[in-house]
Amino acid sequence: MRTYSLTVLLWSCMFHAIQMMPSQKRTNKHSRSERITGLSENGGKTLHRTKRGWMWNQFFLLEEYTGPDTQYVGKLHTDQDKGDGNLKYILTGDGAGSLFIIDENTGDIHAAKKLDREEKSLYVLRAKAIDRKTGRQVEPESEFIIKIHDINDNEPKFTQDVYTASIPEMSGVGTSVIQVTATDADDANYGNSAKVVYSILQGQPYFSVDPETGIIKTALPDMSRENREQYQVVIQAKDMGGQMGGLSGTTIVNITLTDVNDNPPRFPQSTYQFSSPESAPPGTPLGRIKANDPDVGENAEIEYSISNGDGSDMFDIVTDKDTQEGIITVKKRLDFENKMLYTLRVEATNTHPDPRFLQLGPFKDTALVKISLEDIDEPPVFSRSWYLIEADEDAKEGSIIGQVVAHDPDITKNAIKYSVDRHTDLDRIFNIYSGNGSLFISKPLDREETPWHNITVIATEINNPKQSSQIPVFIRILDINDHAPEFAKYYETFVCENAKAGQLIQTVSAVDKDDPPQGHKFFFELVPEFAVHPNFSIVDNKDNTAGIMTRRNGYSRSKMSTYLLPIIIFDNDYPIQSSTGTLTIRVCACDSWGNMQSCNAEAFLLPAGLSTGALVAILLCIIILLLVILFTALKRQRKKEPLIISKDDVRDNIVTYNDEGGGEEDTQAFDIGTLRNPEAREESKMRRDVIPETIFQIRRTAPLWENIDVQDFIHRRLKENDLDPAAPPYDSLATYAYEGNDSIANSLSSLESLTTEGNQDYDYLSDWGPRFKKLADMYGGEDSDRD
């Protein structure tokens, strides 16, 4: 097969004459490529060399083209195209079919959409020429590139809309403040579309900007924060190197001058005067003075001190860190009769001076403070600033619980009377003796209702009622054990019908309104008459909780749906308090995992519509009838020696329903291994003492040994044999259980009971455990439901 050259002719609108290189040079480059001759598969003909006829392999389109027609990119053409329409041109690669569309008949390529160089600046495409009849390429696939030429369609954009910067005040000219940066999405390698120049539109003459780097600098010396603190500078970024026609963007730079300690503190006046009563206690503030400092922050922090004067040992001055004021306070006890006027010299000093500005002068100032004393009648003074009194909760009415003391600081020493501010004791629980300040109780106290009482006591001069003072008194009520513990909440307790002995059904806890100092400690036990409860017991967990445990296996809703269990709860404080709480326990039906399903005492109906009592009566009659027949037939063959010697072999199970035996003395008809292996009772065994006329094939039934319900077991066995056509006519019920030697229960058979007079007492069956529960229910009747 002969190969032909594929020529691509591309035309790009108005950009051909400017951007494309001369075709002769590129044509020569590609014309050097040659194909090596070889043999074709079918003819063995020599393949001749062919020169490539490319005019160029890189093309350009203008971005953001908005003309009425689509941009014409170029034309694909091969020497094999005879113009008869047998060839089809295919374009693949970046944007083929969406951005760039080819006419498969003529090979013309158009740009279908407006292109954006900032989204994609280069497209790689591949061209193929396919024979429509054979589907084969007539030329190898050729690759060419379309580049998108940039236009200046993007203005410079700053990385931030607003910049924030700060610089210390008094900075020198040319100090750098901040650098702003603007970017241009246009092509930086083509023209000046992305060349950005910075200029300042607002902020002169204080600041300047570097046109190339965007660094903002100070332009004036010694700018003072105290004169102006905030500056707003507008910076412009313009592309095209700042020339006319370029696009521009702006940003705002907020510049703050930060403070330096360049100002000393100064008192607004040289002399201050204050007065103080002679009775002012140490620490009493007399007045404030302040030195002004225009600086801020730590540069304005001031330390006050008393440098000299005749009152330096009687007064003190401290600095208020929030307001930077000097507070003059009393240092020692004052006496008007001893000295009436004091003079102080106060000094204010900066705590953080800046060495660069020490030449401006000393960063401190002084002022004169004069303090005069006043001789006035002072109100009574309490011995304490507040009182804390403790009172027992069971204190009797009229009991004294504490005392407050006040005195007159004046020389006259006027008498004082005490009273309680009734606004703080509306219930009048407390009262005070007016003469000596003793507090006593007027009404009973209850710590659980109000553990704290906050009252105010007033001391007043008898000769001058206007002179009075008051003091807060906090009264704490001490607890006594006067409340009995009780259940922490109402418990909804239930027990499953299939519960086992020793099973935890509820954990109870207690609460007590009292608050003993060593913490609560509760004890739980049943009331004495219920100490030996046949159904439930209580276990004290020693952690203020107790567990309710079952004492027997199985509970019946039909007999007893609810149990009441009284529990006594004791505490360990003195005097010991106790209460009795009754726990209501419902009997509920549960699944095998112990989840409650129903707690209603509804009747359980069988499919036949019979109640449980009716079914039990019917089964009892059937069993008695069968046992009477069995007893009559085998009465003469009974032996005195029991069938099973070992007491361990006693099983409360029915062996094989269709195995007719010869009574308790028939040792050949019964195999003790059947009791040991439940599988064995399902095996088909032949009678060893009776040979039936016809041997029947005994049908194997589903294993029932997992069913613990004897009633259901018997019912199913009767149903199986009634429906079995091959059942022998001599089917009978095997012995229910066997009693070994020395059994205190004697025989379980009810046959002999027919010959005895009166009712037999079967209550002892209830003590034999869950396996004899059904027998106890059938024989004991209502007399066994004592719980």
C-alpha positions in Angstrom: 0.0 0.0 0.0 1.3 3.4 -0.9 1.3 6.3 1.7 0.5 9.9 0.8 1.2 13.1 2.5 -1.4 15.0 4.4 -1.3 18.8 4.1 -2.8 21.1 6.7 -3.7 24.6 5.6 -4.6 26.8 8.5 -5.8 30.4 8.3 -6.4 32.4 11.3 -8.4 35.5 10.6 -6.5 38.8 10.9 -3.5 37.2 12.6 -1.9 35.5 9.6 0.2 38.3 8.4 1.5 39.3 11.8 2.1 36.1 13.8 2.9 33.3 11.4 6.4 32.6 10.2 7.2 32.3 6.5 5.9 29.0 5.2 9.0 28.2 3.2 11.1 27.6 6.2 8.7 25.3 7.9 7.9 23.5 4.6 11.6 22.8 4.1 11.8 21.4 7.6 9.1 18.9 7.1 10.0 18.1 3.6 13.2 16.5 4.8 11.3 13.7 6.5 11.2 10.7 4.4 9.6 7.3 4.7 11.7 4.1 4.3 10.7 2.0 1.4 9.4 -1.5 2.0 7.3 -4.3 0.6 3.5 -4.4 0.9 1.9 -7.6 2.1 -0.1 -8.4 -1.1 1.7 -7.1 -4.1 5.3 -7.0 -3.0 5.4 -3.6 -4.7 8.0 -1.0 -3.7 6.7 1.8 -1.5 8.1 5.1 -2.8 9.3 7.9 -0.6 6.9 10.8 -0.2 7.7 14.2 1.1 5.6 15.8 3.9 3.7 18.8 2.6 3.1 20.6 5.9 3.0 24.4 5.7 3.0 24.8 9.5 2.2 22.9 12.6 1.6 25.8 15.0 -1.3 28.2 14.7 -2.7 31.2 16.4 -6.2 32.4 17.3 -7.3 35.6 18.9 -9.0 35.3 22.3 -12.4 36.9 23.0 -13.4 37.1 19.3 -16.7 38.8 19.0 -17.2 38.8 15.2 -20.5 37.8 13.5 -19.1 34.6 12.2 -17.1 31.8 13.8 -13.3 32.1 13.5 -11.9 30.1 10.7 -8.9 28.1 11.9 -7.7 26.3 8.7 -8.2 23.4 6.4 -7.1 19.8 6.4 -6.2 18.3 3.0 -4.4 15.2 1.7 -3.1 14.4 -1.7 -5.3 11.4 -1.8 -8.4 13.6 -1.7 -9.6 13.6 -5.4 -12.7 15.6 -4.5 -15.1 12.7 -5.0 -16.1 12.6 -1.4 -14.5 9.2 -0.7 -12.4 10.6 2.2 -13.6 11.8 5.6 -11.6 14.1 7.8 -11.6 13.6 11.6 -10.4 16.0 14.2 -9.6 14.8 17.8 -7.8 16.2 20.8 -8.4 19.2 23.1 -11.8 20.8 22.4 -12.5 18.7 19.2 -16.2 18.6 18.5 -17.1 21.3 21.1 -14.6 24.2 20.6 -13.3 23.2 17.2 -15.5 21.8 14.5 -14.4 20.2 11.3 -16.3 19.7 8.1 -15.6 16.0 7.4 -16.0 16.5 3.7 -13.9 19.6 3.0 -11.6 19.5 6.1 -12.4 23.1 7.1 -11.9 23.8 10.8 -13.8 26.6 12.7 -13.7 27.8 16.3 -17.3 27.3 17.5 -17.1 29.4 20.6 -15.4 32.4 22.0 -12.0 31.4 23.5 -10.5 32.8 26.7 -6.7 32.5 27.0 -6.9 32.9 30.8 -8.9 29.6 30.9 -6.7 27.7 28.4 -4.0 29.1 26.3 -2.9 26.0 24.3 -4.9 23.3 22.4 -3.3 20.1 21.0 -5.3 18.5 18.1 -4.8 15.5 15.9 -6.0 15.1 12.4 -6.9 12.0 10.4 -8.1 11.3 6.9 -10.2 8.1 6.6 -11.3 6.2 3.5 -15.1 6.0 3.8 -15.3 2.6 2.0 -12.5 0.8 3.8 -12.4 2.7 7.0 -8.6 2.9 6.9 -6.4 5.9 7.3 -4.9 7.2 4.1 -2.4 9.2 6.1 -0.8 8.6 9.6 -2.4 10.7 12.3 -0.8 14.2 12.5 -0.6 16.5 15.5 -0.7 20.3 15.5 -1.0 23.0 18.1 -3.4 26.0 18.3 -2.3 28.8 20.6 -4.6 31.6 21.8 -3.2 35.0 21.5 -3.7 37.4 24.5 -5.5 40.7 24.4 -5.5 43.2 27.3 -8.9 42.2 28.7 -8.0 41.9 32.4 -7.4 44.7 34.8 -4.9 44.3 37.6 -6.4 43.0 40.9 -4.9 43.4 44.3 -4.6 40.4 46.5 -6.7 42.2 49.2 -9.5 44.7 48.9 -8.4 46.5 52.0 -4.9 46.4 53.6 -4.2 47.3 57.2 -0.8 48.4 58.4 0.8 50.2 61.3 4.0 52.1 61.9 5.4 53.7 65.1 5.0 57.5 65.3 8.0 59.7 64.9 9.4 57.3 62.3 12.0 58.7 59.8 11.3 59.4 56.1 11.4 56.3 53.9 10.4 53.9 56.6 8.6 50.9 55.0 5.0 50.5 56.0 3.6 47.7 53.9 3.8 46.1 50.4 0.8 45.8 48.2 0.6 43.4 45.3 -1.6 43.4 42.2 -1.7 40.6 39.6 -2.9 40.7 36.0 -4.4 37.6 34.4 -3.1 38.6 30.9 -0.1 37.0 29.3 3.1 38.4 30.9 5.2 37.1 28.0 3.2 38.9 25.3 3.4 42.7 25.2 2.8 44.9 28.2 -0.7 43.6 29.0 0.4 42.2 32.4 3.1 44.9 33.2 1.8 46.6 36.4 2.9 50.0 37.7 1.8 51.3 41.1 0.9 54.9 42.0 -0.6 56.7 45.0 -3.9 58.5 44.5 -4.6 59.5 48.1 -2.3 59.8 51.1 0.2 62.4 50.0 2.3 64.0 51.3 2.5 61.6 54.2 3.2 58.5 52.2 4.7 57.3 48.9 4.7 54.1 46.9 7.4 52.4 44.9 5.9 52.1 41.3 7.5 48.7 40.6 7.4 46.9 44.0 4.3 48.4 45.6 6.1 49.2 48.8 4.5 52.0 50.8 6.9 54.3 52.7 6.7 57.3 54.9 7.2 60.7 53.2 7.2 63.1 56.1 9.4 63.1 59.3 8.2 63.0 62.9 4.5 62.3 62.3 2.9 62.5 65.8 0.2 60.1 66.8 -1.2 62.6 69.3 -1.9 65.0 66.3 -3.3 62.3 63.9 -3.5 58.6 64.4 -5.3 57.2 61.3 -4.5 57.6 57.6 -6.2 56.1 54.6 -4.1 55.7 51.5 -5.4 54.7 48.0 -3.0 52.9 45.7 -3.6 52.3 42.0 -2.2 49.5 39.9 -2.2 50.1 36.1 -1.2 47.6 33.4 0.4 48.4 30.0 3.3 49.8 32.0 1.2 52.7 33.1 0.6 53.9 29.6 -2.7 55.4 28.4 -5.2 52.8 27.4 -4.1 50.4 30.2 -6.6 49.0 32.6 -6.3 49.8 36.4 -7.4 48.6 39.8 -7.3 50.3 43.2 -7.0 49.2 46.8 -7.3 51.0 50.2 -4.6 50.8 52.8 -5.5 51.9 56.4 -2.4 52.9 58.2 -2.3 53.5 62.0 0.4 55.3 63.8 1.3 53.3 67.0 2.3 55.1 70.1 5.8 55.6 71.6 6.6 57.1 74.9 7.5 60.6 73.8 5.4 62.6 76.3 6.0 62.9 80.1 3.2 62.9 82.7 2.0 66.3 83.9 -0.3 67.3 86.8 -3.0 69.7 85.7 -2.6 71.6 89.0 0.2 72.1 91.5 -1.8 71.8 94.7 -4.6 69.4 95.9 -6.7 69.6 99.1 -8.6 66.8 100.8 -10.3 66.3 104.2 -10.8 63.2 106.3 -12.8 62.4 109.4 -10.6 61.5 112.3 -12.4 58.2 112.6 -11.4 57.0 109.1 -10.0 53.5 109.5 -6.7 52.5 107.8 -7.2 51.9 104.1 -10.0 54.5 103.7 -9.5 56.4 100.4 -9.5 60.2 100.8 -9.3 61.3 97.2 -7.7 60.8 93.7 -5.2 62.8 91.8 -4.1 62.2 88.2 -1.2 63.3 86.0 -2.1 63.6 82.3 -0.1 61.7 79.7 -1.2 61.9 76.0 0.5 58.6 75.3 -1.5 55.3 75.4 -1.0 51.8 76.6 2.1 51.0 78.7 3.6 54.3 77.6 1.0 56.1 79.7 1.4 53.9 82.8 2.2 56.1 85.8 3.6 55.2 89.2 2.6 57.5 92.1 4.6 57.9 95.3 4.9 60.3 98.3 8.4 61.8 98.1 8.3 63.8 101.4 6.1 65.8 103.8 4.9 65.6 107.4 2.2 63.1 106.6 4.2 60.5 104.7 3.9 58.0 107.6 0.2 58.6 108.1 -1.0 58.4 104.5 -0.2 56.3 101.5 -0.9 56.6 97.7 -1.5 53.7 95.3 -2.0 53.6 91.6 -5.3 52.6 90.0 -4.1 50.5 87.0 -7.3 51.0 85.2 -7.6 54.8 85.4 -3.9 55.6 86.0 -5.0 57.7 89.0 -3.3 58.1 92.3 -5.5 57.1 95.3 -4.6 58.7 98.6 -5.6 56.4 101.5 -5.3 56.5 105.3 -2.2 54.5 106.5 -2.5 54.8 110.3 -5.2 55.8 112.9 -5.9 59.5 112.8 -6.5 61.8 115.8 -8.0 65.2 115.3 -6.9 66.4 118.8 -3.3 65.5 118.0 -2.9 67.0 114.5 -5.5 68.7 112.2 -3.5 69.3 108.9 -1.0 67.2 106.9 1.1 68.2 103.9 2.3 65.7 101.3 4.5 66.0 98.1 3.3 63.4 95.5 5.4 62.4 92.5 4.1 60.9 89.2 6.6 58.9 87.0 6.4 57.0 83.7 7.1 53.3 84.3 8.3 52.6 80.8 10.4 55.6 79.6 11.9 55.5 76.0 15.6 56.3 76.0 15.3 57.9 72.5 13.3 60.8 74.0 15.0 61.3 77.3 16.5 64.5 75.9 13.1 66.0 75.9 13.2 66.3 79.7 12.5 64.3 82.8 9.5 62.0 82.4 8.0 62.8 85.9 6.1 65.6 87.7 5.3 66.6 91.3 2.3 68.1 93.1 1.5 69.3 96.7 -1.4 67.5 98.6 -2.9 69.0 101.8 -5.2 66.8 104.1 -7.2 68.4 106.9 -9.0 66.3 109.6 -12.6 66.7 110.8 -13.8 66.1 114.3 -17.3 64.5 113.8 -19.6 62.2 115.7 -19.0 58.8 114.1 -21.5 56.0 114.0 -20.9 52.8 116.0 -18.3 50.4 114.7 -18.7 46.7 114.7 -15.9 44.4 115.9 -16.0 42.6 112.6 -16.8 43.4 109.0 -19.3 40.4 108.9 -20.4 37.6 111.1 -20.9 33.9 110.5 -23.1 32.0 113.0 -24.1 28.4 113.1 -27.3 27.1 114.6 -28.6 23.5 115.1 -31.7 22.6 113.1 -33.4 21.4 116.3 -32.6 24.4 118.4 -35.5 25.4 120.6 -37.3 28.7 120.3 -35.6 31.4 122.4 -32.2 29.7 122.2 -29.3 32.1 121.8 -27.2 31.3 118.7 -24.6 34.1 118.7 -23.7 37.7 119.4 -22.6 40.8 117.5 -20.6 43.6 119.2 -20.3 47.3 118.3 -18.9 50.4 120.0 -18.9 54.2 119.7 -15.5 55.5 118.5 -16.2 59.0 119.9 -14.8 60.1 123.2 -18.3 60.4 124.6 -18.8 56.6 124.3 -22.6 56.8 123.8 -24.7 53.7 124.5 -25.7 51.5 121.6 -28.9 49.5 120.9 -29.2 46.6 118.4 -32.0 45.6 116.0 -32.6 43.3 113.1 -33.4 44.8 109.7 -36.8 43.2 109.1 -36.4 43.6 105.3 -33.8 40.8 105.6 -35.9 38.7 107.9 -39.5 38.9 106.7 -40.6 35.7 108.5 -39.2 37.0 111.8 -37.3 33.8 112.5 -34.6 35.6 114.4 -34.5 38.3 117.0 -31.8 40.2 119.0 -31.5 41.6 122.5 -31.2 45.3 122.0 -28.8 45.8 124.9 -26.1 43.3 124.2 -26.5 42.2 120.6 -27.3 38.5 121.4 -29.2 36.8 118.6 -31.9 34.2 119.4 -34.4 32.0 117.6 -38.1 33.0 117.4 -39.5 30.2 115.2 -38.5 26.6 114.5 -35.7 26.1 111.9 -35.8 23.7 109.0 -32.5 23.1 107.2 -34.1 21.1 104.4 -36.3 24.2 103.6 -33.7 27.0 104.1 -30.1 26.0 104.9 -28.8 29.6 105.0 -30.3 32.8 106.4 -28.7 36.2 105.6 -29.8 39.0 107.9 -28.6 42.5 108.7 -28.1 43.8 112.2 -28.2 47.5 112.9 -26.3 49.3 115.7 -27.6 52.7 116.7 -26.5 55.3 119.2 -29.2 55.8 121.8 -28.5 59.6 122.2 -28.2 60.2 118.4 -30.4 57.8 116.4 -29.0 59.2 113.2 -25.7 57.6 114.0 -26.1 54.0 113.1 -24.3 51.3 111.2 -25.2 47.8 110.0 -23.4 44.5 109.5 -24.3 41.4 107.5 -24.8 38.2 109.6 -24.7 34.8 107.8 -26.5 32.1 109.7 -25.9 28.5 108.6 -28.3 25.9 109.8 -26.6 22.6 110.9 -28.4 19.5 109.9 -29.8 16.9 112.2 -31.1 13.5 111.2 -34.8 14.2 111.2 -35.8 12.7 107.8 -36.1 9.0 107.0 -34.7 7.7 103.8 -37.1 6.7 101.0 -37.0 5.1 97.6 -35.1 7.3 95.1 -38.0 6.9 92.6 -41.1 4.9 91.8 -39.9 1.5 90.5 -41.9 -0.4 88.0 -40.7 -3.9 88.7 -41.7 -7.1 87.0 -40.7 -10.7 87.2 -40.8 -13.2 84.3 -43.0 -16.2 84.5 -40.0 -18.3 83.4 -37.6 -16.6 85.9 -35.0 -18.8 87.7 -34.2 -18.8 91.4 -31.5 -16.3 92.4 -32.2 -14.0 89.4 -31.9 -10.2 89.9 -35.1 -8.5 88.9 -34.6 -4.9 90.3 -32.0 -2.7 91.9 -33.3 -0.1 94.2 -31.7 3.0 95.8 -32.7 5.6 98.4 -32.5 9.3 99.0 -32.5 11.3 102.2 -33.3 15.0 102.6 -30.7 15.2 105.4 -27.1 15.9 104.7 -24.8 14.1 107.2 -21.2 15.3 107.2 -19.8 11.8 106.5 -22.2 11.2 103.6 -25.3 9.0 103.3 -25.2 5.3 104.2 -28.3 3.3 103.7 -29.3 -0.3 104.7 -32.0 -2.4 103.2 -34.0 -5.3 104.6 -37.4 -6.9 104.5 -39.9 -6.2 107.3 -39.7 -8.8 110.1 -42.9 -10.6 109.1 -41.5 -10.9 105.5 -38.0 -11.7 106.5 -38.3 -15.3 105.1 -40.3 -14.5 102.0 -41.0 -17.6 99.8 -40.9 -15.6 96.6 -38.3 -12.9 96.8 -35.3 -11.9 98.8 -33.3 -8.7 99.2 -29.5 -8.3 99.0 -27.8 -5.1 100.3 -25.1 -4.1 97.9 -23.3 -2.0 100.6 -23.2 1.0 98.2 -26.6 2.5 99.1 -28.4 0.2 96.7 -30.0 -3.2 97.1 -31.0 -6.0 94.7 -34.3 -7.8 94.6 -33.7 -11.5 93.9 -36.1 -14.3 93.0 -36.3 -17.3 95.4 -38.0 -19.9 93.3 -38.3 -21.0 89.7 -41.3 -19.9 87.7 -44.2 -17.6 88.5 -47.8 -17.7 87.2 -49.8 -14.7 86.2 -53.0 -16.7 86.3 -52.5 -17.5 90.0 -50.8 -14.3 91.2 -50.3 -11.3 88.9 -48.9 -8.9 91.5 -46.7 -9.2 94.6 -46.2 -6.6 97.2 -42.8 -6.6 98.8 -42.3 -4.2 101.8 -38.7 -3.0 102.4 -37.3 -1.2 105.3 -34.6 1.5 104.6 -32.3 2.7 107.5 -29.8 5.5 107.5 -26.6 5.6 109.6 -26.9 9.0 111.3 -28.0 9.7 114.8 -30.8 9.2 115.7 -31.3 6.5 113.1 -34.3 7.1 110.9 -36.1 4.4 108.8 -39.0 4.1 106.5 -40.9 1.3 104.8 -41.4 1.3 101.1 -43.5 -1.2 99.3 -42.3 -2.5 96.0 -45.0 -3.7 93.6 -43.8 -6.6 91.5 -45.9 -7.6 88.5 -45.7 -11.1 86.9 -45.1 -10.8 83.2 -44.7 -13.0 80.2 -41.1 -12.8 78.8 -39.2 -14.2 75.8 -36.2 -16.4 76.2 -33.9 -13.4 76.7 -36.0 -12.0 79.6 -37.6 -9.2 77.6 -41.1 -8.3 78.9 -43.9 -9.0 76.4 -47.1 -8.9 78.4 -48.1 -8.4 82.0 -51.9 -8.8 81.7 -53.5 -11.8 83.5 -55.4 -12.9 80.4 -56.5 -16.5 79.9 -54.4 -18.7 77.6 -56.6 -20.5 75.1 -55.6 -23.6 73.1 -56.6 -23.9 69.4 -59.6 -26.0 70.5 -60.9 -23.2 72.7 -60.3 -25.0 76.0 -58.8 -23.2 79.0 -55.8 -24.5 80.8 -57.8 -25.8 83.7 -60.2 -27.7 81.5 -57.3 -29.3 79.5 -55.5 -30.3 82.7 -58.7 -31.9 84.0 -59.2 -33.9 80.8 -55.6 -35.1 80.8 -55.8 -36.0 84.5 -58.8 -38.2 83.8 -57.1 -39.9 80.9 -54.0 -40.6 82.9 -56.0 -42.0 85.9 -58.0 -44.2 83.5 -54.9 -45.6 81.9 -53.2 -46.1 85.2 -56.3 -47.9 86.6 -56.2 -50.3 83.6 -52.5 -50.8 83.9 -52.7 -51.4 87.6 -55.5 -53.9 87.3 -53.7 -55.9 84.6 -50.4 -56.1 86.4 -51.5 -56.1 90.1 -50.6 -59.7 90.6 -47.2 -59.4 89.0 -45.9 -56.5 91.2 -42.7 -57.2 93.0 -41.6 -55.6 96.2 -38.2 -54.6 94.9 -38.3 -51.3 93.1 -37.2 -51.1 89.4 -34.5 -48.5 89.9 -32.1 -48.8 92.8 -30.2 -45.5 92.4 -31.8 -42.3 93.5 -29.9 -40.5 90.8 -31.9 -42.2 88.1 -35.2 -40.6 89.0 -36.3 -38.5 86.0 -39.5 -36.4 85.8 -40.0 -37.3 82.1 -42.3 -39.5 80.0 -40.3 -42.2 78.2 -42.0 -43.6 75.2 -45.7 -43.2 74.8 -46.3 -46.2 72.5 -44.3 -48.7 74.7 -46.7 -50.9 76.6 -45.2 -52.1 79.8 -46.1 -54.6 82.4 -46.2 -52.2 85.3 -43.6 -51.1 87.8 -42.5 -54.7 88.2 -41.8 -55.2 84.6 -38.0 -54.8 84.5 -37.8 -56.3 81.0 -40.1 -53.7 79.4 -38.2 -50.7 80.5 -34.7 -49.6 79.8 -33.1 -47.1 82.2 -30.8 -46.0 79.4 -33.8 -44.3 77.8 -33.9 -41.8 80.6 -30.2 -41.1 80.3 -30.2 -40.7 76.5 -33.3 -38.9 75.1 -32.4 -40.1 71.6 -33.0 -43.7 72.7 -36.6 -43.2 73.5 -37.4 -42.4 69.9 -35.9 -45.6 68.6 -38.1 -48.4 67.5 -38.0 -51.2 70.0 -39.8 -54.5 70.2 -41.6 -55.7 73.4 -39.7 -58.4 75.2 -42.6 -59.7 77.3 -45.4 -59.4 74.8 -45.3 -60.7 71.2 -48.0 -59.1 69.1 -49.7 -61.0 66.4 -48.6 -58.4 63.8 -45.4 -56.5 63.9 -46.0 -52.8 63.3 -43.4 -50.4 62.0 -43.2 -47.8 64.7 -43.0 -44.3 63.2 -40.1 -42.0 64.4 -41.4 -38.7 65.6 -39.7 -35.4 66.1 -37.6 -35.2 69.3 -39.5 -33.6 72.2 -37.1 -33.8 75.1 -36.3 -30.1 74.9 -39.9 -29.3 75.8 -40.1 -28.8 79.5 -43.9 -28.5 79.5 -45.2 -32.0 80.5 -48.8 -30.9 79.6 -47.7 -30.0 76.1 -45.6 -33.2 75.8 -48.6 -35.5 76.7 -50.9 -33.5 74.4 -48.6 -33.9 71.4 -48.0 -37.6 72.1 -51.7 -38.3 72.3 -52.3 -36.4 69.0 -49.5 -38.3 67.2 -50.7 -41.8 68.3 -54.4 -40.9 67.6 -53.5 -40.0 64.0 -51.1 -42.8 63.4 -52.8 -45.7 61.5 -50.0 -48.1 62.3 -50.2 -47.6 66.1 -50.7 -50.9 67.9 -54.0 -51.4 69.9 -52.1 -52.0 73.1 -50.5 -48.5 73.3 -50.2 -47.2 76.8 -48.4 -44.5 78.8 -45.0 -45.4 80.2 -44.2 -44.9 83.8 -43.8 -41.2 84.5 -41.0 -41.4 87.0 -39.3 -44.0 89.2 -38.6 -43.8 92.9 -35.4 -45.5 94.3 -34.9 -47.2 97.6 -35.8 -45.4 100.8 -37.8 -42.8 99.0 -39.7 -40.6 101.5 -42.2 -39.8 98.8 -43.2 -43.4 98.4 -45.1 -44.1 95.1 -46.3 -41.3 92.9 -49.1 -43.5 91.5 -52.6 -42.3 92.1 -54.1 -45.8 91.7 -54.0 -46.5 95.4 -55.6 -43.3 96.2 -58.8 -44.7 94.9 -59.0 -47.1 97.8 -58.2 -44.6 100.5 -60.8 -42.4 102.2 -60.5 -38.6 102.2 -58.2 -36.3 100.3 -54.5 -36.8 100.2 -52.2 -33.9 101.0 -50.0 -33.2 98.0 -48.5 -29.9 99.2 -45.0 -31.4 99.5 -44.9 -31.6 95.7 -44.4 -27.8 95.6 -41.1 -28.2 97.3 -39.7 -30.6 94.8 -38.7 -27.9 92.3 -39.9 -26.7 88.8 -39.9 -30.3 87.4 -42.8 -31.2 89.6 -44.7 -27.9 89.2 -47.3 -29.4 86.9 -48.0 -32.3 89.2 -48.2 -29.9 92.1 -50.7 -27.7 90.2 -52.8 -30.8 89.2 -52.9 -32.5 92.5 -52.5 -29.6 94.9 -55.2 -27.5 93.3 -56.1 -24.2 94.9 -54.5 -25.2 98.2 -51.0 -24.9 96.6 -51.5 -21.3 95.5 -50.6 -19.8 98.8 -48.2 -17.2 97.4 
